[in-house]
Amino acid sequence: MNTINDYLVVKPRPLLSAEAIQLLLLREVLDYTVLRTEDSREINSVDTPLSIKDSKTVKRVAFLGSKQKAAESRELESLLRSACSAANFDAKECWLKDNLCLECPRCALFGATALSEAPNIRHRIEYSTAFSLLTFDLLTEEITFNAVDEKTQTTGQALGVRHVVRPASLFASIVTLRSVTRSELILAVKTLLSSKSYGGETRIGGDCRNTVIGIVAGWEEIITPLELTLELYERRTNIDRAIIASFLEREYKPKAGTPAKVKVLSDSEIESVISECANTNIDNAFLADAYKAVKEYRGQQGG
Ligand SMILES: [Zn+2]
């Protein structure tokens, strides 16, 4: 973790500083998955260039940031609940979306809106749309199903149609951590690695696996998910951390506002950060420290 120490803060604070850690991810959908907003029947899609080298417009599937965030916030909620229970750590109940405690590391990292007069907590984990590597027509299909009669619980004659994304579809994605502490980085990485379910309210499919394919830190964000998608399209048969690190270093670091503060992690450095995060135990001392930091943060807000 020493490689990115300079980009972590000692305590979370209401006023953000510039330190940003971008976790570059490949999100692999592993079951038929409905990626749409609730009120639309269509899969979310967006027109983009084909690749960094070919500006021809194509349609891609969009995996909205709000959907990633909702699933991962819930994942961290349940991780904290299990950790608190296993460590006999007494913490206030906290659940999405109407009973946020504003005292726990999830509320501090993901942000929370207070129901009372208390000040809100601003999020320091940032999500944006993830784009499919391949084009819409290659990844989606319609499945028909026998609609179940709610009353008799039998399938009738009526057939429904669902638009779904096929298993093994890949999405390039970036989660950005702003002014986070060491323990917040650990919790965020654990959450990304353990999150497997993105189906949400649809109860259909939604299985997904996240792999960290790059880490870049700086006093700003270095690359956007769309740029990452267009870069990876060209390299889709060989997605490799060393190759990603080299184009970040060559193409994106020089374009930064403060290149001297940009740190692109190598394959082995990424491996060591990930394994340190994964292997850190969320024990009583870890929890006590993390909850105390949130308490101090709230104190600084004057609420
Ligand atoms: Zn909470």
Residues whose N, C-alpha, C, O or C-beta is under 5 A from the ligand:
A	BS01	ZN	C94 L100 C101 L102 E103 C104 C107
